[in-house]
Amino acid sequence: MKSPPLILIVDDNPTNVEILQVRLAANNYKIITAMDGEAGLRMAKDHLPDLILLDIMMPKMDGVSVCRHIKSDTSLPFMPIIMVTAKAESKDIVAGLEAGGDEYLTKPLDHRALVSRVKSMLRIKELHDRVHEQSAQLKFQLETATKIQSLFWPKMPELKAGSHMWGISVPAAYVGGDFYDVIPLSDGSVLAYVADVSDKGVPAALIMAALSTKIRSEAQLQNEVDKLIENINKSTYQLMSEEGFFITIVLARYWPDTGKMQILVGGHLPPLWIDESGIRKMPLLSGISLGVTPDARYEKSEILLSPGESVLFYTDGVTEAWNENKELLGNGRLADCITNLKGPPWGKDILESVRLWQGNTPANDDITILEIWRDKKGIWV
């Protein structure tokens, strides 16, 4: 807001304008005036006043029309408008308020009412401008946080024997609570996981950063994936139990040379084991989310990934993606989608199918996909 506040008076009656000028100037406001609606609209756009006193009955363009033009112009900042009318009929007052007017005064103007409502509207203007400025600062900070979070996404290692990996995480907001990571181990195997914090935004992103650091550290000390995740769970419980957060996770250790894969889950959707005919039956996987209880136990299962097959890890943002009718994609549609796609790989096409399903509907949850696959026979030696 300007200092001193700038007030635009729009009235076709010179006497009314003079009275308003004298009364408001006595309160140290800067005043500009216009004598008809069209001139008032031009001055509002040119000078961007902090408050407008707008007469309803005017030539060329009435006050209701001026108000409607100003309030519908998204390029203009918030400018409170007090509608001034010689009529006390409710229909005139309602018309002004429905056009976007913020307050009203009836003629003849009471001096105390005039000054009181002007001060009230200027307080609202000041508060609005402050919130707008803070919102812009927050947006900048969140955009910076988004760039920082992107630095956590791993670089995919080059695997041997026709094996490949691909991953992506798309936050619903600036930063998300989904995460994935890939950690090459000294024996040539790879540790990979997808996780999801029971929240979104900055708190979830900070928790994920802590989890990533802990898993990478623990992976260098513990070879068995079930023992590794049990240690991680104890640390997670100590970190989050009082705040009520928890983390779902699906974790795998993969040996590219043989296709051997050990998998376990903690409260997360099981991965999809895919071949050219569709989704294969995965061994039963169960386990509680991280951070719920400190003494949880986890069991690993083992599969052998054959050439031409893929294992797809994903978060519930995939199956719970909304379309414009608030319908979820669901497991059935996801399975149909996979059946109609050619792979491996399948991950990128699945992501595109989710986006087509969403259309212009804003994302309601983070989406993360991590895929490990082997080329079909004959493509590699």
Secondary structure by P-SEA (a helix, b strand, c coil): ccccbbbbbbcccaaaaaaaaaaaaaabbbbbbbccaaaaaaaaaaccccccccccccccccaaaaaaaaaacccccbbbbbbbbccccaaaaaaaaaacccccccccccaaaaaaaaaaaaaaaaaaaaaaaaaaaaaaaaaaaaaaaaaaccccccccccccccbbbbbcccccccccccccccccbbbbbccccccccaaaaaaaaaaaaaaaaaaaccccaaaaaaaaaaaaaacccccbbbbbbccccccccccbbbbbbccccccccccccccccccbbbbbccccccbbbbbbbbbbbcccbbbbbbccccccccccccccccaaaaaaaaaaccccccaaaaaaaaaaaaccccccbbbbbbbbbbccccccc
